[in-house]
């Protein structure tokens, strides 16, 4: 009897510990999400405050612009994250990466769509993703001009302003609405990039090229686009928004159909139903010289 009671007590303690850990994990997840949303909205506020001002533009390469608003937004986001999570790593577009060896890595694009922004074309956003031990677990994208807040957590779905979203049901590439973008070296390889554009243009219903990969992918997650492809992207372009797509029921791969890696340079995303057809177009274009 004493042995049985001891075993039951041990099991009860183990159960309480598991429940405590689960509650702590849920609380931390809420903290991560609250922090990301707060930081994204503050950066969005900065963007809107400076939108109609004149912006001196610098270039990180011949055609890769950066403004003081990019830096102001980055500073606000980094400050918010380090206030709550001082031991976490942060990878952001505008600053060199200085890792601490943390399993938590925030991946930030403080202003995705900089060219749109300084031309006052209202298609730009803030993108914040959280990678934990190599897996993106949280994503937030905020479009301040429309006050649209997208967020997703691994295994919990994708949401727009608190309402769950899902990808479209378009199953025919010929009737599909696609989006894409061109990298900053397009002038050096224009025929190569236009080969893919032409290949999709003659096989789909229409294509848009809005100028923000993070928004393109979120709009795909919300069913506004059916498919997306782009080359030469960076982790901060896709970390948050690629999670939106998978959590909304879509699919993201590289151009060979293999598992997607946010640190690779190829992204093919779709509602899942037209994915194989899009891969076939890419295969055909890759075989052309």
N, C-alpha and C positions, 0 to 999 in steps of 0.2 A: 504493500500500500504506500509506504513512504517513498519507494522508488518511483511508483506511478505518479504520486503527487509532485515529486521533484521534476519528472519529465514534463508534466503538464505546465508547471511553473516556468520551466526553461522555454517551452514552446510559446507560452504567453508573452514572456519577455522578448523573444525573438520577433513575434508578431508586432508588439508595440514598437520595437526598434524599426521594423520595416515601415510601419505606418508613419513614424516620426520622420524617417528619411524621405518617404514619399511626400509628406506635407512640406518638408523643408525644400525639396526639389521643386514642388509646385510654387512655393513662395518665391524661390529664386527665379523661376521662369517668369513669374509676374513682374519681378523687379527688372529683369532683362527687357521685357517688352515695354514696361513703363518708361524705362530709361531711353530706349530706342525711339519710342514715339515722341517723348518730350524733346529729345535732341533734334529729331527730324522737323518737328513743328517750329522749334526755335530757329533752325537754319532756314526754313521756309519763310518765317517772318522777316529774317534779314534779307532774303532775296526780294521779297515784295517791297520792303522799305527802300531798297536801292534800285529797283527795277527801272525807273524812269530817269535815273541819273546818268551822267556821262561816265564811262568806264575806261580808264587807260587799260590797254590790253598788252600783255606780254605773251611771248611764244616759247613753249618748251622745246619745240621743233619748228620747222618752217611753217607748219599749218596746225599746230596744236596749241590753242589759246588758253590763257588763264587770266583771271581778273582778281582785283582785290576782294570781290564778293566771294569767289571760290575760297580764298584764304580766311575771310571772316567766318564763313560757314564752317569750314574745317575746324577752326579754333573753338567755336561754340560747341560743336559735336564732341571733339576730343575732351574739352573741359568737363562736359556733362558725364561722359563715360568714366573718366578717371576719378571724378568725384565719388561715383558709386562703386567703381571696380578698379581701384588703383593698380592692382597686380596684373590686369589683363593686357594683352598685346593689341596694338591698333595698326592696321594697314590702311593707309589712305592715299588718294591719288596725288595730293600736292606735297607730300613730305616723304623723305627717305624712311624706310622701315627700320626701326630699332627694336628688335624683338627682345623680350625678357624670358622667353622659353615657356610662356604660359600655354596651357591647352586651350584657353579661350582667346580667340582672335576676332576683333571687330574689323569689318571690311567696309570702308566708307568711300562713297563718291559724294562730296559735299555739294556739288552742283553738276549734275549730269545734263548736258545740253548747253554748255557754256556759249557756244557760237549763237545758238538761239537766244540765249539770255541777253547778250550785249547788243543784239539786234532787236530786242524787245519782241521777239517772236515767242508767244506764250506757251512754249512746249519744253519745259525743263523741270527738274525734280531734285530731291534729296534721296539718296539710297544708303541704307545701313543694314549690313548683314552681320550675323554672329556665327562664327565657325567654332565648333567645339570638337577638339581632337580630330580635326580633318573633315568634319561633316558640318554643313551649314544647317543650323537648327532654328534660326530665326531670321526673318527679313521684314524690313519696313521700307516702303517707298512713299514719299509724300510729294504731291503735285500742288504747290501752293496757289497757282492761278485758278484752279478749280476746287480747291480745298478737298482733294481726293486723297485719302489715306489708305494705302494697301498694306496689309500685314499678313504674315503667315508664320506658323510654328510647325516644326516637323511633327507629322502625325495628327495635327489638329485642324487642317483645312486652311484655306486662304479667304481673306475678307477685304471688302471695300467699305470703308466707313461703318464697320461693324456688321455688315451683311455678307453672308457667305457667297462666294462666287464660284463659277465653274466654267470650264472651257466650252467652246461651241460644239455643235453636233454636225458641222459640215463634213461630209464624207467623200466629196468629189473635188479633187484639186481644181478642176475646170471651173468650179463655182466658188472657189475659195478666195478670201481676202487676205493678202499677205503683206508683210512689212519687212524692211531691211534697212541697212545703213552701209556707208562706205567708210573705210579707215582713212586716216590722214595721209597715207602714202598713195592715195588713189591716182594721182597724176603720174606716178612712176609705173603703175601697173594697171592702167585704165582698161586695157583690152581684157585682162584676166578677170577683173571684177565685173565688167559689163557682160562677160560670157555667162555668168550665173544669173545676172539680172535679166538678160534676154531669154535665157532658158526658162525661167519662171514666168516671165511676162507673157510668153506665147502659150502657157499651159494653165494659167490661173485666171480668175475673174478680174482682179485689179491688184496693184501694188502701191503702197505708200512708203515714203522715206522721210519720217518726221524729224529725226535728228537726236533721239535719246533712246538708247538701247533699253535702259531700265523701264521707261514708260512703255515702249513697244512690247516688252515681255509681260508687263502687268496687264496691258490691254488684251494681250492674248489670253492670259489667265482669266480675264473677265468676259471672254467670248466676243470681244470687239474685233480682234483679228483671229485668223485661223492658223496662220503659220508665220515663221520668222527664220531668217538665216543671216549670218554675218560672220566676217573674219576679223582677225586682229583685235579682238576684244580683250579686256583686262578683268581681273577678279572683281574689282570695285564696280564694273559695269553690270555684272551678272549675278553676283553672289546672292543678293536679296531677291531679285526678281525671278531667278531660275527656280527658287523654292516656291514662289507663288504658283508657277505653272504646274509643278508636280503635285502640289497640295490641292490645286484646282482640277486635277484629273488629266493633265496634259503630259507631254513627253519632251524631254530634252536630251540630245545626244551630240556627239561630234559629227563630222561630215561622213564618217564611215558607219554610223549607226551604233557606235560603241558608247559606253557609259560616259556621261558628261563630267568634265573636270573644270572647275571654275578658273583654274590656272592655265588651261589650254587656250588656243587662239581661235577655235572653231565652235560655233554654236548653231545648232539646228533645233528649233522648237516648234511644237505644233499641238493641236488638240488631240493628237494620237491617231485619229482616224485617217489623216492624210500624210502621216509621217513617212510611210514606205514609199508613197508616190513622190514626195519631196526628195527622199534619198535617191530615188531612181534618176531624177533630174540632175542631181549633183554628180552622180556616177557618169552620166552621159556627158556632162560638161567637162569633167576631169579627163575624159578620154579624148577630148578634142585638143588639137594643138593650135 
